[in-house]
Amino acid sequence: MKFTDVVQADIVDMSLITDSDHATIGALLDTSYIIRNHNKATHRRMGNPRIKYKYDEMTHELWKKYKEQLDNNLNPANIWALINQPNHSQIDINNIWTMLQNGIDDAAAKHIPKDKAIVHNALSPAKQFDNRPRVKVKYSRIIRGIINRCKREMACNQSGISNPEDLNLQIRNVNGKLHCSIQEV
């Protein structure tokens, strides 16, 4: 385990709950590289980027060419000989599916406009926000609002900030909730 695997960590004062001077430590660790299935799937995705077909760009002429190519790919006698057998083994079924897949993929690659999908291992934006401590994010936004208000008012008039008691009340609230010591205005 490396230090970079720590996504978020916090030390919480437990004096109100346990009536002692001990603190509780909580940490969120990234263990995705340890999970075998995730690692295997990632390598599979990274090795073969997914192809997105642009069907909306297909014209009647391209569909006609695709149909002709598909007919040519699926017309070899060996695929029909396998399909028309009275009994099929698992190997026969696998061979039929492989021939069908290869024929369809080949025709699509030649005649359907395509784009490679972007493959990345980053967390989606929605999941990135889930790892942030919600209370701290809430109060950091309040602090940012106080700072922006002070900057605006200081730029507009040189006499000072109007209604500093309101800002100081908000700052005292943040200090109490986060156990910090932000100076009042």
Protein Blocks (a to p, Z undefined) as FASTA:
>chain_A
ZZklpmbdcdddfklmnopabdcddddddfklmmmklmmmmmmmmmmccddddfklpcfk
lmmmmmmmmmmmmmpfklmmmmmpmbdcfklmmmmmmmmmmmmmmmmmmmpccddddddf
bdcfklmmmmpcfklmmmmmmmmmmmmmmmmmmmmpmnbcehkllmmmmmmmmmmmnopa
cddZZ
